[in-house]
Amino acid sequence: VRAGTLNIAGTVSGNIVTESDANGFGTLVGSGTITGNVTASGNSVIAPGGSAGILSTGKLDLQSAANLQVELGGSTAGNSASSHDQVVVTGQVLLAGHLELSLINDFIPGIGDAFLLISNDGTDAISGTFEGLAEGDQFAAQGISWQISYAVFSGNNVAITRLGSVFDVVNVDVSGDGSLAQAITDANATAGGDWIRILTTGILPVSSTTVLPAITEKVLIDGTT
């Protein structure tokens, strides 16, 4: 598949390769079954379902620069907007590309909610990781902090768990939207282990004359000194 979209609605035999060229990139979507191997290369995309769905494959090879796009619309995997995407793999899983998350259907996951994104067949170990996401890493997507694991359940499945919310510091103001003080205030008001990311440059207003709000909830402040 190159510079187009292939929608799998039933059962397809044989191998499928998505790739990119000067004219665009290939996209594989649908809620059907591919009995052969699936390989995604270049900037191509694998997006299970249409608006959330389960795509079944043989061996899955997500190569560097390729993308797995996952929609979360509910707490269980399924073929509806109130479900979440999942790839069911019978064979080896090779990961090197990117994971992209989006929330649909006005769904807001709860603290501690886990989502099985790749369900392996229980005999083949996962090789590699998503780009920039090692085992147990915390990352931000859709204003939420997540933790990823490649060894859940039978030890060879990929799942993410919601940890808390993400608040970004984008200026060095003493207060107001985008300030460190506002980020701490927002984190205190939100349940779970939140994540404050410092995305601005300069010196933040932390001194004996600038009093920040007391931190009353568990929070990770990510920046440099």
GROMACS elastic network, one bead per residue, 0.5 to 0.9 nm:
[ bonds ]
;  ai    aj funct       b0    kb
    1     4     6  0.63605   500
    1     5     6  0.69962   500
    1     6     6  0.68948   500
    1    16     6  0.75091   500
    1    17     6  0.60619   500
    1    19     6  0.62657   500
    1    20     6  0.83082   500
    1    25     6  0.80237   500
    1    27     6  0.69432   500
    1    28     6  0.76655   500
    1    44     6  0.86986   500
    2     5     6  0.79337   500
    2    17     6  0.86015   500
    2    18     6  0.61068   500
    2    19     6  0.53564   500
    2    20     6  0.55528   500
    2    21     6  0.70770   500
    2    23     6  0.82859   500
    2    24     6  0.71054   500
    2    25     6  0.54592   500
    2    27     6  0.77114   500
    2    44     6  0.80199   500
    3    18     6  0.89331   500
    3    19     6  0.78809   500
    3    20     6  0.63944   500
    3    21     6  0.72130   500
    3    22     6  0.86375   500
    3    23     6  0.59614   500
    3    27     6  0.77000   500
    3    44     6  0.85855   500
    4    24     6  0.76964   500
    4    25     6  0.66634   500
    4    27     6  0.62151   500
    4    28     6  0.87027   500
    5    25     6  0.87072   500
    5    26     6  0.58626   500
    5    28     6  0.58662   500
    5    29     6  0.72203   500
    6    26     6  0.79138   500
    6    27     6  0.63077   500
    6    28     6  0.50443   500
    6    29     6  0.61770   500
    6    30     6  0.79867   500
    7    27     6  0.84828   500
    7    28     6  0.61885   500
    7    31     6  0.81634   500
    7    32     6  0.84056   500
    7    49     6  0.86137   500
    7    50     6  0.84618   500
    8    11     6  0.73950   500
    8    12     6  0.74748   500
    8    28     6  0.76072   500
    8    29     6  0.62319   500
    8    31     6  0.61740   500
    8    33     6  0.71044   500
    8    34     6  0.78731   500
    8    49     6  0.85966   500
    8    55     6  0.81457   500
    9    12     6  0.87401   500
    9    29     6  0.87990   500
    9    30     6  0.56554   500
    9    31     6  0.56272   500
    9    33     6  0.76416   500
    9    49     6  0.89133   500
   10    30     6  0.87246   500
   10    31     6  0.76358   500
   10    33     6  0.61594   500
   10    34     6  0.84247   500
   11    32     6  0.57688   500
   11    34     6  0.58664   500
   11    35     6  0.73020   500
   12    15     6  0.86812   500
   12    32     6  0.78862   500
   12    33     6  0.62150   500
   12    35     6  0.62739   500
   12    36     6  0.79336   500
   13    33     6  0.85084   500
   13    34     6  0.60001   500
   13    35     6  0.51273   500
   13    36     6  0.59211   500
   14    34     6  0.72728   500
   14    35     6  0.63220   500
   14    37     6  0.71387   500
   15    34     6  0.76210   500
   15    35     6  0.76043   500
   15    38     6  0.59281   500
   15    39     6  0.80647   500
   15    58     6  0.84445   500
   16    28     6  0.89097   500
   16    34     6  0.80799   500
   16    36     6  0.72278   500
   16    37     6  0.63161   500
   16    39     6  0.63846   500
   16    40     6  0.84949   500
   17    26     6  0.87049   500
   17    28     6  0.89639   500
   17    37     6  0.82503   500
   17    38     6  0.58636   500
   17    40     6  0.58236   500
   17    41     6  0.76160   500
   18    25     6  0.76974   500
   18    26     6  0.51478   500
   18    27     6  0.65546   500
   18    28     6  0.70841   500
   18    38     6  0.80130   500
   18    39     6  0.62999   500
   18    41     6  0.61025   500
   18    42     6  0.80871   500
   18    43     6  0.88511   500
   18    44     6  0.57886   500
   18    45     6  0.73277   500
   18    46     6  0.82177   500
   18    66     6  0.88674   500
   19    24     6  0.88290   500
   19    25     6  0.59132   500
   19    26     6  0.54097   500
   19    27     6  0.82498   500
   19    39     6  0.84728   500
   19    40     6  0.61158   500
   19    42     6  0.52652   500
   19    43     6  0.67195   500
   19    44     6  0.51117   500
   19    45     6  0.83196   500
   19    66     6  0.82178   500
   20    23     6  0.75749   500
   20    24     6  0.56596   500
   20    26     6  0.59389   500
   20    41     6  0.72333   500
   20    42     6  0.52795   500
   20    43     6  0.58001   500
   20    44     6  0.57988   500
   21    24     6  0.55614   500
   21    25     6  0.63390   500
   21    26     6  0.88595   500
   21    42     6  0.79888   500
   21    43     6  0.87353   500
   22    25     6  0.83144   500
   24    43     6  0.84877   500
   24    44     6  0.85426   500
   25    42     6  0.76686   500
   25    43     6  0.60283   500
   25    45     6  0.75591   500
   26    40     6  0.86167   500
   26    43     6  0.79297   500
   26    45     6  0.63861   500
   26    46     6  0.86572   500
   27    40     6  0.88790   500
   27    44     6  0.57990   500
   27    46     6  0.58318   500
   27    47     6  0.72728   500
   28    40     6  0.88495   500
   28    44     6  0.82935   500
   28    45     6  0.62330   500
   28    47     6  0.60624   500
   28    48     6  0.76054   500
   29    32     6  0.88466   500
   29    45     6  0.84085   500
   29    46     6  0.62060   500
   29    48     6  0.51459   500
   29    49     6  0.57647   500
   29    50     6  0.65323   500
   29    55     6  0.78474   500
   30    33     6  0.87038   500
   30    47     6  0.74219   500
   30    48     6  0.54614   500
   30    50     6  0.56998   500
   30    52     6  0.89908   500
   30    53     6  0.70205   500
   30    54     6  0.75990   500
   30    55     6  0.62627   500
   31    48     6  0.62819   500
   31    50     6  0.73846   500
   31    52     6  0.86125   500
   31    53     6  0.53940   500
   31    56     6  0.74118   500
   31    78     6  0.89995   500
   31    79     6  0.69040   500
   32    48     6  0.89794   500
   32    49     6  0.82044   500
   32    53     6  0.89961   500
   32    54     6  0.74099   500
   32    55     6  0.55494   500
   32    56     6  0.63528   500
   32    57     6  0.87172   500
   33    54     6  0.88919   500
   33    55     6  0.61686   500
   33    57     6  0.59392   500
   33    58     6  0.87202   500
   34    37     6  0.73824   500
   34    38     6  0.78055   500
   34    55     6  0.80005   500
   34    56     6  0.59835   500
   34    58     6  0.65047   500
   35    56     6  0.78991   500
   35    57     6  0.58631   500
   35    58     6  0.54346   500
   35    59     6  0.89127   500
   35    90     6  0.85422   500
   36    57     6  0.66051   500
   36    59     6  0.70549   500
   37    57     6  0.64939   500
   37    60     6  0.61269   500
   37    61     6  0.79062   500
   37    91     6  0.83163   500
   38    57     6  0.66101   500
   38    58     6  0.67142   500
   38    59     6  0.60809   500
   38    60     6  0.50379   500
   38    61     6  0.61917   500
   38    62     6  0.82554   500
   39    59     6  0.81076   500
   39    60     6  0.61090   500
   39    62     6  0.60545   500
   39    63     6  0.73522   500
   40    43     6  0.81722   500
   40    44     6  0.60334   500
   40    45     6  0.69047   500
   40    46     6  0.72339   500
   40    60     6  0.82682   500
   40    61     6  0.62363   500
   40    62     6  0.50047   500
   40    63     6  0.58338   500
   40    64     6  0.86435   500
   40    65     6  0.89074   500
   40    66     6  0.58180   500
   40    67     6  0.77897   500
   40    68     6  0.89834   500
   40    97     6  0.86607   500
   41    44     6  0.59068   500
   41    45     6  0.84539   500
   41    61     6  0.84186   500
   41    62     6  0.67531   500
   41    63     6  0.51370   500
   41    64     6  0.67511   500
   41    65     6  0.68559   500
   41    66     6  0.52462   500
   41    67     6  0.86324   500
   41    97     6  0.84790   500
   42    45     6  0.89216   500
   42    63     6  0.74427   500
   42    64     6  0.70377   500
   42    65     6  0.54732   500
   42    66     6  0.54317   500
   42    67     6  0.88957   500
   43    64     6  0.83858   500
   43    65     6  0.52568   500
   43    67     6  0.67566   500
   43    97     6  0.89797   500
   44    65     6  0.77744   500
   44    66     6  0.50583   500
   44    67     6  0.62653   500
   44    68     6  0.88437   500
   45    66     6  0.60071   500
   45    68     6  0.59374   500
   45    69     6  0.69401   500
   46    62     6  0.85677   500
   46    66     6  0.80962   500
   46    67     6  0.62370   500
   46    69     6  0.61771   500
   46    70     6  0.87059   500
   47    50     6  0.77565   500
   47    52     6  0.86799   500
   47    53     6  0.87817   500
   47    55     6  0.84751   500
   47    67     6  0.83400   500
   47    68     6  0.60650   500
   47    70     6  0.63394   500
   47    71     6  0.83337   500
   47    85     6  0.80602   500
   48    51     6  0.82925   500
   48    52     6  0.66742   500
   48    53     6  0.54387   500
   48    54     6  0.57505   500
   48    55     6  0.51545   500
   48    56     6  0.87434   500
   48    68     6  0.84401   500
   48    69     6  0.75128   500
   48    70     6  0.70485   500
   48    71     6  0.83692   500
   48    85     6  0.57503   500
   48    86     6  0.64447   500
   48    87     6  0.66515   500
   49    54     6  0.57371   500
   49    55     6  0.64513   500
   49    71     6  0.88945   500
   49    78     6  0.86306   500
   49    79     6  0.65172   500
   49    80     6  0.82856   500
   49    85     6  0.65884   500
   49    86     6  0.83202   500
   50    53     6  0.63753   500
   50    79     6  0.81148   500
   50    80     6  0.83799   500
   50    81     6  0.86549   500
   51    71     6  0.72076   500
   51    73     6  0.84587   500
   51    79     6  0.77100   500
   51    80     6  0.65034   500
   51    81     6  0.53871   500
   51    82     6  0.88891   500
   51    83     6  0.87386   500
   51    84     6  0.85672   500
   51    85     6  0.82444   500
   51   104     6  0.80516   500
   52    70     6  0.77499   500
   52    71     6  0.56887   500
   52    72     6  0.69912   500
   52    73     6  0.69398   500
   52    77     6  0.79571   500
   52    78     6  0.68193   500
   52    79     6  0.57319   500
   52    80     6  0.56019   500
   52    81     6  0.54553   500
   52    82     6  0.76573   500
   52    83     6  0.59891   500
   52    84     6  0.51312   500
   52    86     6  0.81251   500
   52   104     6  0.84815   500
   53    71     6  0.85474   500
   53    77     6  0.69897   500
   53    78     6  0.51557   500
   53    80     6  0.63001   500
   53    81     6  0.81150   500
   53    83     6  0.72740   500
   53    84     6  0.64848   500
   53    86     6  0.65147   500
   53    87     6  0.85914   500
   54    77     6  0.68586   500
   54    78     6  0.58908   500
   54    79     6  0.61415   500
   54    84     6  0.81684   500
   54    85     6  0.56754   500
   54    87     6  0.57777   500
   54    88     6  0.70340   500
   55    85     6  0.80264   500
   55    86     6  0.64510   500
   55    88     6  0.61870   500
   55    89     6  0.85447   500
   56    86     6  0.84382   500
   56    87     6  0.57278   500
   56    89     6  0.59119   500
   56    90     6  0.78394   500
   57    60     6  0.67908   500
   57    87     6  0.72906   500
   57    88     6  0.62561   500
   57    89     6  0.50323   500
   57    90     6  0.62847   500
   57    91     6  0.81564   500
   58    88     6  0.84376   500
   58    89     6  0.55429   500
   58    91     6  0.53260   500
   58    92     6  0.77425   500
   59    89     6  0.63821   500
   59    90     6  0.62135   500
   59    93     6  0.60571   500
   59    94     6  0.81287   500
   60    89     6  0.67267   500
   60    90     6  0.84726   500
   60    91     6  0.73167   500
   60    92     6  0.63328   500
   60    94     6  0.61325   500
   60    95     6  0.81438   500
   61    92     6  0.80093   500
   61    93     6  0.60841   500
   61    95     6  0.62529   500
   61    96     6  0.82603   500
   62    65     6  0.84480   500
   62    66     6  0.60764   500
   62    67     6  0.72730   500
   62    68     6  0.76534   500
   62    93     6  0.81213   500
   62    94     6  0.60484   500
   62    95     6  0.50258   500
   62    96     6  0.58969   500
   62    97     6  0.55189   500
   62    98     6  0.83064   500
   62   130     6  0.86078   500
   63    66     6  0.56081   500
   63    67     6  0.84060   500
   63    94     6  0.75455   500
   63    95     6  0.63435   500
   63    96     6  0.50040   500
   63    97     6  0.51656   500
   63    98     6  0.87845   500
   64    67     6  0.84559   500
   64    95     6  0.79560   500
   64    98     6  0.75612   500
   64   130     6  0.87090   500
   64   131     6  0.75893   500
   65    96     6  0.76298   500
   65    97     6  0.50114   500
   65    98     6  0.65074   500
   65   131     6  0.82984   500
   66    96     6  0.79382   500
   66    98     6  0.61741   500
   66    99     6  0.88990   500
   67    97     6  0.56466   500
   67    99     6  0.59641   500
   67   100     6  0.69395   500
   68    97     6  0.74718   500
   68    98     6  0.61784   500
   68    99     6  0.50888   500
   68   100     6  0.61200   500
   68   101     6  0.85700   500
   69    85     6  0.86406   500
   69    98     6  0.83846   500
   69    99     6  0.62185   500
   69   101     6  0.60862   500
   69   102     6  0.78664   500
   70    84     6  0.75413   500
   70    85     6  0.55517   500
   70    86     6  0.75185   500
   70    99     6  0.75433   500
   70   100     6  0.60883   500
   70   101     6  0.50059   500
   70   102     6  0.64154   500
   70   103     6  0.86555   500
   70   117     6  0.77015   500
   71    81     6  0.88102   500
   71    83     6  0.84898   500
   71    84     6  0.57389   500
   71    85     6  0.55490   500
   71    86     6  0.88871   500
   71   100     6  0.85166   500
   71   101     6  0.59594   500
   71   103     6  0.57181   500
   71   104     6  0.64559   500
   72    75     6  0.77239   500
   72    76     6  0.89848   500
   72    77     6  0.87337   500
   72    81     6  0.83531   500
   72    82     6  0.80618   500
   72    83     6  0.65908   500
   72    85     6  0.64674   500
   72   101     6  0.74414   500
   72   102     6  0.62289   500
   72   104     6  0.59324   500
   72   105     6  0.82915   500
   72   107     6  0.72042   500
   72   108     6  0.88131   500
   72   109     6  0.85258   500
   72   115     6  0.85009   500
   73    76     6  0.86381   500
   73    80     6  0.82042   500
   73    81     6  0.56029   500
   73    84     6  0.51998   500
   73    85     6  0.83344   500
   73   102     6  0.87178   500
   73   103     6  0.59872   500
   73   105     6  0.53371   500
   73   106     6  0.72836   500
   73   107     6  0.52462   500
   73   108     6  0.81786   500
   73   109     6  0.87902   500
   74    77     6  0.75704   500
   74    78     6  0.87951   500
   74    81     6  0.76485   500
   74    84     6  0.55059   500
   74   103     6  0.89641   500
   74   104     6  0.84361   500
   74   105     6  0.80933   500
   74   107     6  0.62849   500
   74   108     6  0.82778   500
   74   109     6  0.76552   500
   75    82     6  0.80613   500
   75    83     6  0.62776   500
   75    84     6  0.67135   500
   75   107     6  0.89678   500
   75   109     6  0.73952   500
   75   113     6  0.74705   500
   75   114     6  0.77873   500
   75   115     6  0.69236   500
   76    82     6  0.83277   500
   76    83     6  0.53752   500
   76    84     6  0.59972   500
   76    85     6  0.86901   500
   76   115     6  0.73682   500
   76   116     6  0.84243   500
   77    80     6  0.87078   500
   77    82     6  0.89205   500
   77    83     6  0.51767   500
   77    85     6  0.58029   500
   77    86     6  0.60832   500
   77   115     6  0.80039   500
   77   116     6  0.76962   500
   77   117     6  0.83441   500
   78    81     6  0.83954   500
   78    82     6  0.79986   500
   78    84     6  0.60821   500
   78    85     6  0.68102   500
   78    86     6  0.77457   500
   79    82     6  0.83142   500
   79    83     6  0.65717   500
   79    84     6  0.78473   500
   79    85     6  0.78410   500
   80    83     6  0.54206   500
   80    84     6  0.78404   500
   81    84     6  0.74960   500
   81   104     6  0.70869   500
   81   105     6  0.61747   500
   82   104     6  0.80582   500
   82   105     6  0.64362   500
   82   107     6  0.79298   500
   84   104     6  0.89028   500
   84   115     6  0.78597   500
   84   116     6  0.88867   500
   84   117     6  0.83011   500
   85   116     6  0.86708   500
   85   117     6  0.66599   500
   86   115     6  0.87704   500
   86   116     6  0.68378   500
   86   118     6  0.57389   500
   86   119     6  0.72004   500
   87   116     6  0.88828   500
   87   117     6  0.62786   500
   87   119     6  0.61902   500
   87   120     6  0.83491   500
   88   117     6  0.84434   500
   88   118     6  0.59253   500
   88   120     6  0.60642   500
   88   121     6  0.76387   500
   89    92     6  0.74919   500
   89    93     6  0.73416   500
   89   118     6  0.70849   500
   89   119     6  0.60705   500
   89   121     6  0.60996   500
   90    93     6  0.87341   500
   90   119     6  0.87012   500
   90   120     6  0.62595   500
   90   121     6  0.50634   500
   90   122     6  0.84821   500
   90   123     6  0.87680   500
   90   124     6  0.84066   500
   91   120     6  0.73487   500
   91   121     6  0.67353   500
   91   122     6  0.89442   500
   91   123     6  0.78120   500
   91   124     6  0.61711   500
   92   120     6  0.79805   500
   92   121     6  0.87282   500
   92   123     6  0.84802   500
   92   124     6  0.52762   500
   92   125     6  0.67249   500
   92   126     6  0.66742   500
   92   127     6  0.78869   500
   93   118     6  0.88092   500
   93   120     6  0.76312   500
   93   124     6  0.74149   500
   93   125     6  0.70959   500
   93   127     6  0.61367   500
   93   128     6  0.84132   500
   93   156     6  0.88814   500
   94   126     6  0.61583   500
   94   128     6  0.59583   500
   94   129     6  0.78297   500
   95    98     6  0.85593   500
   95   126     6  0.75638   500
   95   127     6  0.62061   500
   95   130     6  0.56440   500
   95   131     6  0.81949   500
   96   127     6  0.87210   500
   96   128     6  0.59871   500
   96   129     6  0.55758   500
   96   130     6  0.50828   500
   96   131     6  0.56743   500
   97   129     6  0.78342   500
   97   130     6  0.52951   500
   97   131     6  0.53545   500
   98   129     6  0.89789   500
   98   130     6  0.53453   500
   98   131     6  0.52025   500
   98   132     6  0.81476   500
   98   133     6  0.88804   500
   99   130     6  0.62149   500
   99   131     6  0.75352   500
   99   133     6  0.88183   500
  100   141     6  0.80592   500
  101   141     6  0.64499   500
  101   142     6  0.73545   500
  102   141     6  0.76351   500
  102   142     6  0.64805   500
  103   106     6  0.70288   500
  103   107     6  0.61737   500
  103   108     6  0.75073   500
  103   109     6  0.89868   500
  103   142     6  0.71333   500
  104   107     6  0.58715   500
  104   108     6  0.88259   500
  105   108     6  0.89569   500
  109   112     6  0.83780   500
  109   113     6  0.62427   500
  109   114     6  0.87508   500
  109   162     6  0.70584   500
  110   113     6  0.54251   500
  110   162     6  0.69787   500
  110   163     6  0.86588   500
  110   164     6  0.84784   500
  111   114     6  0.89500   500
  111   161     6  0.81245   500
  111   162     6  0.55073   500
  111   163     6  0.56736   500
  111   164     6  0.60606   500
  111   191     6  0.76636   500
  111   192     6  0.61435   500
  111   193     6  0.86515   500
  112   161     6  0.58963   500
  112   162     6  0.52369   500
  112   163     6  0.59524   500
  112   164     6  0.82960   500
  112   192     6  0.84802   500
  113   160     6  0.83796   500
  113   161     6  0.55553   500
  113   162     6  0.55584   500
  113   163     6  0.82253   500
  114   159     6  0.66381   500
  114   160     6  0.55945   500
  114   162     6  0.65507   500
  115   158     6  0.85589   500
  115   159     6  0.53309   500
  115   160     6  0.53839   500
  115   161     6  0.63958   500
  115   162     6  0.86820   500
  116   119     6  0.65580   500
  116   152     6  0.86748   500
  116   157     6  0.73359   500
  116   158     6  0.60278   500
  116   160     6  0.67826   500
  117   157     6  0.78552   500
  117   158     6  0.56430   500
  117   159     6  0.53772   500
  117   160     6  0.74261   500
  118   150     6  0.89295   500
  118   156     6  0.89540   500
  118   157     6  0.56723   500
  118   159     6  0.69846   500
  119   122     6  0.84019   500
  119   156     6  0.80561   500
  119   157     6  0.52464   500
  119   158     6  0.68273   500
  119   159     6  0.86537   500
  120   123     6  0.77354   500
  120   124     6  0.72868   500
  120   125     6  0.82907   500
  120   126     6  0.83552   500
  120   154     6  0.86971   500
  120   156     6  0.63150   500
  120   157     6  0.54149   500
  120   158     6  0.82160   500
  121   124     6  0.69827   500
  121   156     6  0.84290   500
  121   157     6  0.86070   500
  122   125     6  0.79248   500
  122   154     6  0.61404   500
  122   155     6  0.78219   500
  122   156     6  0.66594   500
  122   157     6  0.81325   500
  123   154     6  0.88166   500
  123   156     6  0.80290   500
  124   156     6  0.70535   500
  125   151     6  0.86685   500
  125   155     6  0.76983   500
  125   156     6  0.51850   500
  125   157     6  0.83066   500
  126   129     6  0.81059   500
  126   150     6  0.70580   500
  126   151     6  0.81658   500
  126   155     6  0.89147   500
  126   156     6  0.56779   500
  126   157     6  0.73785   500
  126   158     6  0.85168   500
  128   134     6  0.86734   500
  129   132     6  0.78461   500
  129   133     6  0.63333   500
  129   134     6  0.60655   500
  129   135     6  0.76484   500
  129   150     6  0.77213   500
  130   133     6  0.53694   500
  130   134     6  0.73215   500
  131   134     6  0.81139   500
  132   137     6  0.87028   500
  133   136     6  0.80094   500
  133   137     6  0.57512   500
  133   138     6  0.78616   500
  133   139     6  0.77228   500
  133   148     6  0.73987   500
  134   137     6  0.54553   500
  134   138     6  0.89148   500
  134   148     6  0.77556   500
  134   149     6  0.80425   500
  134   150     6  0.85835   500
  135   147     6  0.86158   500
  135   148     6  0.63162   500
  135   149     6  0.51946   500
  135   150     6  0.61848   500
  135   151     6  0.81138   500
  136   147     6  0.58988   500
  136   148     6  0.52616   500
  136   149     6  0.53669   500
  136   150     6  0.82280   500
  137   146     6  0.81926   500
  137   147     6  0.55532   500
  137   148     6  0.57966   500
  137   149     6  0.77762   500
  138   145     6  0.66679   500
  138   146     6  0.54389   500
  138   148     6  0.67297   500
  138   163     6  0.84966   500
  139   144     6  0.83356   500
  139   145     6  0.56316   500
  139   146     6  0.53602   500
  139   147     6  0.64089   500
  139   148     6  0.80921   500
  140   143     6  0.64895   500
  140   144     6  0.55752   500
  140   146     6  0.61660   500
  140   147     6  0.88831   500
  140   165     6  0.84207   500
  140   166     6  0.67658   500
  140   195     6  0.84530   500
  141   144     6  0.54442   500
  141   145     6  0.65501   500
  141   146     6  0.75312   500
  141   166     6  0.84147   500
  142   145     6  0.83648   500
  142   166     6  0.86041   500
  143   165     6  0.60600   500
  143   166     6  0.51007   500
  143   167     6  0.72644   500
  143   168     6  0.89807   500
  144   162     6  0.71671   500
  144   163     6  0.76210   500
  144   164     6  0.59583   500
  144   166     6  0.51051   500
  144   167     6  0.86159   500
  144   194     6  0.83044   500
  144   195     6  0.83787   500
  145   161     6  0.86044   500
  145   162     6  0.61395   500
  145   163     6  0.54815   500
  145   164     6  0.52624   500
  145   165     6  0.53748   500
  145   166     6  0.57747   500
  145   193     6  0.84979   500
  145   194     6  0.70461   500
  145   195     6  0.66515   500
  146   160     6  0.62958   500
  146   161     6  0.54348   500
  146   163     6  0.53260   500
  146   164     6  0.73128   500
  146   165     6  0.87112   500
  147   159     6  0.84233   500
  147   160     6  0.54746   500
  147   161     6  0.52601   500
  147   162     6  0.66136   500
  147   163     6  0.68191   500
  148   158     6  0.73544   500
  148   159     6  0.59174   500
  148   161     6  0.65791   500
  149   152     6  0.63748   500
  149   157     6  0.78809   500
  149   158     6  0.57074   500
  149   159     6  0.55140   500
  149   160     6  0.63728   500
  149   161     6  0.84940   500
  150   155     6  0.73747   500
  150   156     6  0.60508   500
  150   157     6  0.54557   500
  150   159     6  0.66304   500
  150   160     6  0.89319   500
  151   154     6  0.72382   500
  151   157     6  0.55406   500
  151   158     6  0.65700   500
  151   159     6  0.82298   500
  152   156     6  0.62776   500
  152   157     6  0.54426   500
  152   158     6  0.65987   500
  152   159     6  0.68199   500
  153   156     6  0.73205   500
  153   157     6  0.67670   500
  154   157     6  0.70431   500
  155   158     6  0.89572   500
  162   165     6  0.84715   500
  163   192     6  0.62806   500
  163   193     6  0.58253   500
  163   194     6  0.70913   500
  163   195     6  0.89393   500
  164   190     6  0.79284   500
  164   191     6  0.69676   500
  164   195     6  0.71324   500
  164   219     6  0.89203   500
  165   187     6  0.75923   500
  165   190     6  0.73826   500
  165   191     6  0.82749   500
  165   192     6  0.75081   500
  165   193     6  0.74334   500
  165   195     6  0.62164   500
  165   196     6  0.85597   500
  166   183     6  0.88950   500
  166   187     6  0.81586   500
  166   194     6  0.59262   500
  166   196     6  0.58889   500
  166   197     6  0.72267   500
  167   178     6  0.83905   500
  167   182     6  0.88559   500
  167   183     6  0.55597   500
  167   184     6  0.82908   500
  167   186     6  0.74999   500
  167   187     6  0.72539   500
  167   194     6  0.77628   500
  167   195     6  0.62571   500
  167   197     6  0.62773   500
  167   198     6  0.87198   500
  168   178     6  0.65229   500
  168   179     6  0.81545   500
  168   180     6  0.81587   500
  168   183     6  0.67596   500
  168   195     6  0.83342   500
  168   196     6  0.57182   500
  168   198     6  0.59743   500
  168   199     6  0.65524   500
  168   200     6  0.89711   500
  169   172     6  0.79184   500
  169   177     6  0.85124   500
  169   179     6  0.52699   500
  169   180     6  0.55179   500
  169   181     6  0.88909   500
  169   182     6  0.84012   500
  169   183     6  0.66392   500
  169   196     6  0.71244   500
  169   197     6  0.60545   500
  169   199     6  0.56960   500
  169   200     6  0.65352   500
  170   173     6  0.89741   500
  170   177     6  0.86251   500
  170   178     6  0.50178   500
  170   179     6  0.65346   500
  170   180     6  0.83478   500
  170   197     6  0.87278   500
  170   198     6  0.66832   500
  170   199     6  0.53052   500
  170   201     6  0.83076   500
  171   174     6  0.89664   500
  171   177     6  0.86687   500
  171   178     6  0.58397   500
  171   179     6  0.56459   500
  171   180     6  0.79870   500
  171   198     6  0.86603   500
  171   199     6  0.79742   500
  171   200     6  0.55905   500
  171   201     6  0.76869   500
  171   202     6  0.83648   500
  171   204     6  0.81192   500
  172   175     6  0.85451   500
  172   178     6  0.82918   500
  172   179     6  0.61539   500
  172   180     6  0.74772   500
  172   200     6  0.73512   500
  172   201     6  0.79160   500
  172   202     6  0.68363   500
  172   203     6  0.66214   500
  172   204     6  0.50278   500
  172   205     6  0.65052   500
  173   176     6  0.71026   500
  173   177     6  0.87149   500
  173   178     6  0.78859   500
  173   179     6  0.54693   500
  173   180     6  0.77661   500
  173   181     6  0.85840   500
  173   204     6  0.75655   500
  173   205     6  0.70823   500
  174   179     6  0.65050   500
  174   180     6  0.75215   500
  174   181     6  0.68015   500
  174   182     6  0.89094   500
  174   204     6  0.80551   500
  174   205     6  0.58536   500
  174   206     6  0.87278   500
  174   210     6  0.74723   500
  174   212     6  0.85385   500
  175   178     6  0.80160   500
  175   179     6  0.53951   500
  175   180     6  0.72023   500
  175   181     6  0.55065   500
  175   182     6  0.61185   500
  175   212     6  0.89776   500
  176   179     6  0.56896   500
  176   180     6  0.86121   500
  176   181     6  0.74671   500
  176   182     6  0.58810   500
  177   180     6  0.87661   500
  177   181     6  0.88232   500
  177   182     6  0.61310   500
  177   183     6  0.80736   500
  178   181     6  0.84769   500
  178   182     6  0.66340   500
  178   183     6  0.69827   500
  179   182     6  0.52610   500
  179   183     6  0.62704   500
  179   184     6  0.87766   500
  179   204     6  0.86903   500
  180   183     6  0.50116   500
  180   184     6  0.62457   500
  180   185     6  0.86164   500
  180   196     6  0.82859   500
  180   198     6  0.80110   500
  180   204     6  0.75646   500
  180   205     6  0.81049   500
  180   212     6  0.80174   500
  181   184     6  0.52769   500
  181   185     6  0.62597   500
  181   186     6  0.87037   500
  181   205     6  0.89033   500
  181   211     6  0.87607   500
  181   212     6  0.56152   500
  181   213     6  0.62273   500
  182   186     6  0.60797   500
  182   187     6  0.85091   500
  182   213     6  0.85157   500
  183   186     6  0.51274   500
  183   187     6  0.60882   500
  183   188     6  0.85824   500
  183   196     6  0.66144   500
  183   197     6  0.89283   500
  184   187     6  0.50467   500
  184   188     6  0.61133   500
  184   189     6  0.86741   500
  184   196     6  0.76426   500
  184   212     6  0.80867   500
  184   213     6  0.65983   500
  184   214     6  0.78779   500
  184   215     6  0.65864   500
  184   216     6  0.89307   500
  184   219     6  0.85231   500
  185   188     6  0.51995   500
  185   189     6  0.64679   500
  185   190     6  0.89753   500
  185   213     6  0.65949   500
  185   214     6  0.83740   500
  185   215     6  0.79611   500
  186   189     6  0.51614   500
  186   190     6  0.64431   500
  187   190     6  0.51600   500
  187   191     6  0.77477   500
  187   192     6  0.87686   500
  187   193     6  0.85118   500
  187   194     6  0.60537   500
  187   195     6  0.78199   500
  187   196     6  0.78355   500
  187   215     6  0.82455   500
  187   216     6  0.85852   500
  187   217     6  0.69504   500
  187   218     6  0.83524   500
  187   219     6  0.71191   500
  188   191     6  0.76094   500
  188   194     6  0.86834   500
  188   214     6  0.86345   500
  188   215     6  0.64859   500
  188   216     6  0.56638   500
  188   217     6  0.51885   500
  188   218     6  0.81692   500
  188   219     6  0.84615   500
  189   216     6  0.88474   500
  189   217     6  0.80723   500
  190   193     6  0.86236   500
  190   194     6  0.75855   500
  190   217     6  0.80140   500
  191   194     6  0.76954   500
  191   217     6  0.75146   500
  191   218     6  0.86463   500
  192   217     6  0.76611   500
  192   218     6  0.69808   500
  192   219     6  0.82804   500
  193   217     6  0.72975   500
  193   219     6  0.52678   500
  193   220     6  0.73396   500
  194   217     6  0.80643   500
  194   218     6  0.65961   500
  194   220     6  0.62809   500
  194   221     6  0.86846   500
  195   218     6  0.89121   500
  195   219     6  0.56120   500
  195   221     6  0.60883   500
  195   222     6  0.73700   500
  196   219     6  0.70823   500
  196   220     6  0.59836   500
  196   222     6  0.60641   500
  196   223     6  0.85758   500
  197   220     6  0.82391   500
  197   221     6  0.61503   500
  197   223     6  0.65591   500
  198   201     6  0.82616   500
  198   221     6  0.75611   500
  198   222     6  0.60866   500
  198   223     6  0.52000   500
  198   224     6  0.82277   500
  199   223     6  0.78105   500
  200   204     6  0.89606   500
  201   204     6  0.84385   500
  203   206     6  0.82820   500
  204   207     6  0.89607   500
  205   209     6  0.89120   500
  205   210     6  0.62406   500
  205   211     6  0.85693   500
  205   212     6  0.84536   500
  206   209     6  0.80197   500
  206   210     6  0.58046   500
  206   211     6  0.71430   500
  206   212     6  0.72001   500
  207   210     6  0.51139   500
  207   211     6  0.70422   500
  207   212     6  0.88257   500
  208   211     6  0.67239   500
  211   214     6  0.87276   500
  212   215     6  0.87302   500
  213   216     6  0.89210   500
  215   218     6  0.77673   500
  215   219     6  0.79529   500
  216   219     6  0.87786   500
